[in-house]
Amino acid sequence: MANNRDTQDNGQPPASDEKLQGLLAHLDEAIALLGEARDFAKPGKLPRVLDTARRVLLQPGGAAALESRARALEEAGVFLDSDWATPQYLLPYLTTYSLKSAEANTVVIEALSELRLLAVAKGDYSHTLISAEQAHHYLTQVMALNLWLLFSTPSEAERETQGRLAQIPRHLFRHLAERIGYEHIIDKLIEEIWRILQQRPIQVDSVKQMITQIAICQADPDIDLGISGQGADRLVSSLYGPSQGCREDPGLEVYRERLASMDNAALQGEATGFARAMHDTGLVSPYHPVLLRHLVDHNDHLLAEALGLSSTGRDCLMCYRELVHALIRSAVHPPTSQAVYGLALMLERGILYQPPVAPALWRQLGLSLSEWSQARLNLALGEAVSPRARLLEGVLCMLGLPLGVGQGNNPTCQSARALSMWAYNDPDYLLQMVAWAARDDEIVMHFEGEAISSMASLGGVAQSLPMDLDPVSLIVVPHLDRIYAEMGRRCADREGDPHRWVNPEFHGWWSGRGFRINVDVATGQLHELETFLRHFYASYHPYYNGNQPLIHPQPAGIAVTDSAARFIGWHAITILRVSLDPSDVMRVYFYNPNNDSGQDWGDDVRVSTAGNGERFGEASLPFEQFASRLYIFHYDPLERGELAQISQEELDRVTQYIHRSWGADRIPSADFQADSGPRPQDY
């Protein structure tokens, strides 16, 4: 069954190793038994195949041996009735979660899927569902998103959760890189980095790690990048040499000594170089804090230059000079370099002119953190600087980038949305929440006049405390999650969707008390769809609401679909504004708590994050397409739109989008009312 790749694997040890050959013999037997079994009996035969494949993958040459068996494995039924059965719909970014799983079968089946696609991409396996070009494109994306697996050893967390399993993705990716070629991976990686940076996320550690890997590849004489990686210099220099004084990446101490001997003209050049690189990419070099800490004692004019401030930001800096200096001294260090970008954008927003914000930041500077908060920050972010400095960095970044908040791989979209909304719309309230959570280990909110304590509440939506979050979210989200869940429990016996009552109490008074939902909570079926759409158009579309712009961001819920337009789940987002884009298409601009908002929702509904009038952190869709994925929204019942003016033709187009996607199994009929999966209140 094996071909000659079993005996020579691109420089890996020969596959003729006696142990590997013994395992392959067992594997071939298990594959044959699986292939001969009837479909109903295959689940009983599958564990032996996956267990043997796992042992093969741990051996040198094992990945090549499995690649040569890709067709046999698939035809035997390894992927039957699983998400991997339809490779044309697989999403590259989900591979990270599968490969980091503690469940052995999940890791193995993901690895087998990649090896199958590698065989397709190399022309060894002609697949009926995916072309060689599509497979190659998918694999380069997967490699770009998981490049760290090529260069890093398993972390302590991986060793703790995965044990020896953590070696399988690394063996797999070394094989993929050698078969595909590093040059393809680097180009795709650069494209992916710029796409993510256009969204200006708060959390950029993974992006910085990817840029570091590019720099390593460029410097490694054994890696031939060919003509690829041409756009990498701009990214690498933004971190390791954004100015003339640190062009060759001399180290922080050497750069600090150089600054001491520079005159004003040289310092002006340094300040301009750093500011340009920072605002161009959204990334801050570790050298930048060294410059800022030098300038804070010497020259406010150059300080404004180094932050890249416009007249608005400069005025704000001069009005609140002592506060800005104190923030730089406390929060801006090389390990917390992103605080520079947060500070610059916070000054540009002019929110310090709101009377409560400056006093709240002075309180934050002197805040005593609880032992639990300190331990949590140290555990998640390390001890290179104090927990107080870490939290201050997070506060500055959230106030500067309110749409850069992400929930990570956690079901806490409601809490992430609340933090973003407060930073965007009510920054002093956010600072109050941070003070309570970080100092007191408790947040108290009110629901219909009754106090709810985060410490007295039962568990939240998340099953465990999330760790892959920004500093503010690390401290505040566990409290918000419990309060949000408790509010939901207090509405459990009410008819209809609990978000009608929870959202205005949880997010703020500006959330509209009017509420519409297009799904019947009891059955999961579509309900009064046309009425729902008419009210949405009349409330939000400028052509039907008297051209009234949205004043406050509004919570909403969407039915998320995959690239095949199949329903995935319910998700919380924020509607920010509705306006014409540069091409005169009416678009809804919204905030998505996911760390990456650029998604393909199927049926030509592709969420845009740049190029259509989006501001940093916004996602957008044409109004009709957005309406087709919306299932709940809030509005002000006292603001009257024109329901009658919306044409039936326009509504029919949106309805067809719904019926072709998440609503396909939810269309009510006189004689069929079935359970159509998760209820709306479950998100």
HUKALIN-V6835 format. One record per backbone hydrogen bond with DSSP energy under -1.0 kcal/mol. NH is the residue of the N-H (numbers start at 0). CO is the residue of the C=O. E is the energy in kcal/mol with one decimal. If there is no record, write none. Layout:
# HUKALIN-V6835
NH_CO_E + NH_CO_E
This chain:
# HUKALIN-V6835
5_2_-2.1 + 6_3_-1.2 + 11_8_-2.2 + 20_16_-2.7 + 21_17_-2.0 + 22_18_-2.2 + 23_19_-2.7 + 24_20_-1.9 + 25_21_-1.8 + 26_22_-2.5 + 27_23_-2.9 + 28_24_-1.7 + 29_25_-2.2 + 30_26_-2.8 + 31_27_-2.1 + 32_28_-2.1 + 33_29_-2.2 + 34_30_-2.6 + 35_31_-1.8 + 36_32_-1.1 + 40_37_-1.4 + 41_37_-1.1 + 43_40_-1.1 + 44_41_-1.3 + 45_41_-1.9 + 48_44_-1.0 + 49_45_-2.4 + 50_46_-2.6 + 51_47_-2.2 + 52_48_-2.6 + 53_49_-2.2 + 54_50_-1.7 + 55_51_-2.1 + 56_52_-2.6 + 58_55_-1.9 + 61_58_-2.3 + 64_60_-1.7 + 65_61_-2.1 + 66_62_-2.2 + 67_63_-1.9 + 69_66_-1.6 + 72_68_-2.8 + 73_69_-2.3 + 74_70_-3.0 + 75_71_-1.7 + 77_72_-1.9 + 81_78_-1.7 + 84_81_-1.7 + 85_82_-1.1 + 88_85_-2.1 + 89_86_-1.1 + 93_90_-1.4 + 94_91_-1.6 + 97_93_-1.6 + 98_94_-2.9 + 99_95_-1.3 + 100_97_-1.2 + 106_102_-1.7 + 107_103_-2.5 + 108_104_-2.6 + 109_105_-1.9 + 110_106_-2.2 + 111_107_-2.7 + 112_108_-1.9 + 113_109_-2.1 + 114_110_-2.2 + 115_111_-2.2 + 116_112_-2.3 + 117_113_-2.0 + 118_114_-2.1 + 119_115_-1.9 + 120_116_-2.9 + 121_117_-2.2 + 122_119_-1.4 + 123_118_-2.0 + 124_118_-1.1 + 134_130_-2.5 + 135_131_-2.4 + 136_132_-2.4 + 137_133_-2.5 + 138_134_-2.4 + 139_135_-2.1 + 140_136_-1.8 + 141_137_-2.5 + 142_138_-2.7 + 143_139_-2.2 + 144_140_-2.4 + 145_141_-1.3 + 148_145_-2.2 + 149_146_-2.0 + 151_147_-2.1 + 158_154_-2.7 + 159_155_-2.1 + 160_156_-2.3 + 161_157_-3.4 + 164_161_-1.8 + 165_162_-1.4 + 166_163_-2.1 + 167_164_-1.4 + 170_166_-2.5 + 171_167_-2.7 + 172_168_-2.6 + 173_169_-2.0 + 174_170_-1.7 + 175_171_-2.5 + 176_172_-2.6 + 177_173_-1.9 + 178_174_-1.9 + 179_175_-2.8 + 180_176_-2.5 + 184_180_-1.1 + 185_181_-2.5 + 186_182_-1.5 + 187_183_-1.8 + 188_184_-2.7 + 189_185_-2.5 + 190_186_-2.0 + 191_187_-2.4 + 192_188_-2.5 + 193_189_-2.2 + 194_190_-1.9 + 195_191_-2.2 + 196_192_-2.7 + 197_193_-1.8 + 198_195_-1.5 + 199_196_-1.6 + 201_403_-2.2 + 207_203_-2.7 + 208_204_-2.2 + 209_205_-2.0 + 210_206_-2.4 + 211_207_-2.2 + 212_208_-2.0 + 213_209_-1.9 + 214_210_-2.3 + 215_211_-2.1 + 216_212_-2.4 + 217_213_-2.6 + 218_214_-1.7 + 219_215_-1.1 + 222_219_-1.5 + 227_224_-2.3 + 231_228_-1.5 + 235_231_-2.9 + 236_232_-2.9 + 237_233_-1.2 + 239_235_-2.6 + 240_236_-2.2 + 248_245_-2.2 + 254_250_-2.1 + 255_251_-2.3 + 256_252_-1.9 + 257_253_-2.0 + 258_254_-2.2 + 259_255_-1.3 + 260_257_-1.1 + 261_258_-1.4 + 266_262_-2.5 + 267_263_-2.4 + 268_264_-1.8 + 269_265_-2.2 + 270_266_-2.8 + 271_267_-2.4 + 272_268_-2.3 + 273_269_-2.4 + 274_270_-2.3 + 275_271_-2.4 + 276_272_-2.1 + 277_273_-2.5 + 278_274_-2.5 + 279_275_-1.7 + 280_276_-1.7 + 281_277_-3.1 + 287_284_-1.3 + 290_286_-1.7 + 291_287_-2.4 + 292_288_-2.7 + 293_289_-1.3 + 294_290_-2.5 + 295_291_-2.2 + 297_294_-2.0 + 298_294_-2.4 + 302_298_-1.6 + 303_299_-2.1 + 304_300_-1.6 + 305_301_-2.8 + 306_302_-1.4 + 308_303_-2.0 + 313_309_-2.6 + 314_310_-2.3 + 315_311_-2.0 + 316_312_-2.5 + 317_313_-2.5 + 318_314_-2.2 + 319_315_-1.9 + 323_319_-2.6 + 324_320_-2.6 + 325_321_-2.2 + 326_322_-2.4 + 327_323_-2.3 + 328_324_-2.5 + 329_325_-1.9 + 330_326_-3.0 + 331_327_-1.6 + 335_332_-1.2 + 336_333_-1.2 + 338_335_-1.8 + 339_336_-2.0 + 341_337_-2.0 + 342_338_-2.7 + 343_339_-2.4 + 344_340_-2.4 + 345_341_-2.2 + 346_342_-2.3 + 347_343_-1.9 + 348_344_-1.7 + 352_349_-1.5 + 353_350_-1.6 + 356_353_-1.8 + 359_355_-1.7 + 360_356_-2.1 + 361_357_-2.2 + 362_358_-2.1 + 363_359_-2.0 + 364_360_-2.2 + 365_361_-1.2 + 366_363_-1.1 + 369_437_-3.0 + 373_369_-2.4 + 374_370_-2.6 + 375_371_-2.3 + 376_372_-2.3 + 377_373_-2.4 + 378_374_-2.4 + 379_375_-2.1 + 380_376_-2.6 + 381_377_-1.8 + 389_385_-2.0 + 390_386_-2.5 + 391_387_-2.4 + 392_388_-2.4 + 393_389_-2.2 + 394_390_-2.5 + 395_391_-2.6 + 396_392_-2.5 + 397_393_-2.3 + 398_394_-2.4 + 399_395_-2.1 + 400_396_-2.7 + 403_400_-2.3 + 406_592_-1.9 + 409_407_-1.6 + 411_409_-1.3 + 415_411_-2.3 + 416_412_-2.3 + 417_413_-2.0 + 418_414_-2.3 + 419_415_-2.3 + 420_416_-2.6 + 421_417_-2.6 + 422_418_-2.5 + 423_419_-2.1 + 424_420_-2.6 + 425_421_-2.6 + 428_425_-1.1 + 429_425_-1.5 + 430_426_-2.2 + 431_427_-1.6 + 432_428_-2.2 + 433_429_-2.4 + 434_430_-2.1 + 435_431_-2.4 + 436_432_-2.6 + 437_433_-2.9 + 438_434_-2.2 + 439_435_-2.0 + 441_435_-1.1 + 444_451_-2.3 + 446_449_-2.9 + 449_446_-1.7 + 451_444_-3.6 + 453_442_-2.4 + 456_452_-1.1 + 468_466_-1.6 + 473_469_-2.5 + 474_470_-1.3 + 475_471_-2.8 + 476_472_-1.9 + 479_475_-2.2 + 480_476_-3.1 + 481_477_-1.4 + 482_478_-2.1 + 483_479_-3.0 + 484_480_-2.1 + 485_481_-2.1 + 486_482_-2.4 + 487_483_-2.0 + 488_484_-2.1 + 489_485_-1.8 + 491_488_-1.2 + 493_490_-2.1 + 499_496_-1.5 + 500_497_-1.4 + 501_497_-2.4 + 502_498_-1.5 + 505_501_-2.8 + 506_502_-2.9 + 507_503_-1.1 + 510_507_-1.9 + 513_634_-2.7 + 515_632_-2.2 + 517_630_-1.8 + 519_524_-3.5 + 523_519_-3.2 + 525_665_-3.3 + 526_517_-2.9 + 531_527_-2.2 + 532_528_-2.5 + 533_529_-2.6 + 534_530_-2.2 + 535_531_-2.0 + 536_532_-2.7 + 537_533_-2.4 + 538_534_-1.7 + 539_535_-2.4 + 540_536_-1.9 + 543_540_-2.1 + 544_540_-1.3 + 546_541_-1.9 + 553_574_-2.1 + 555_572_-2.3 + 556_631_-2.2 + 557_570_-2.7 + 558_628_-3.2 + 559_568_-2.7 + 561_565_-2.2 + 564_561_-2.4 + 567_559_-3.3 + 568_559_-1.2 + 570_557_-2.2 + 572_555_-2.5 + 573_590_-2.1 + 574_553_-3.0 + 575_588_-2.4 + 576_588_-1.7 + 578_586_-1.8 + 580_584_-2.3 + 583_580_-2.6 + 586_578_-2.7 + 587_620_-2.7 + 588_576_-3.0 + 589_618_-2.9 + 590_573_-2.8 + 598_596_-1.2 + 600_604_-2.9 + 604_601_-1.6 + 606_598_-3.0 + 607_619_-2.3 + 617_614_-2.5 + 618_589_-3.0 + 619_607_-2.1 + 620_587_-1.5 + 622_585_-2.7 + 625_621_-2.6 + 626_622_-2.6 + 627_623_-1.4 + 628_625_-1.6 + 630_556_-2.8 + 631_556_-1.6 + 632_515_-1.7 + 634_513_-1.9 + 638_635_-1.7 + 641_543_-2.7 + 645_642_-1.1 + 650_646_-1.8 + 651_647_-2.7 + 652_648_-1.6 + 653_649_-1.6 + 654_650_-2.6 + 655_651_-2.3 + 656_652_-1.7 + 657_653_-2.0 + 658_654_-2.7 + 659_655_-1.7 + 660_657_-1.2 + 662_657_-2.1 + 663_660_-1.7 + 665_662_-1.7 + 668_671_-1.2 + 681_678_-2.0 + 682_679_-1.6
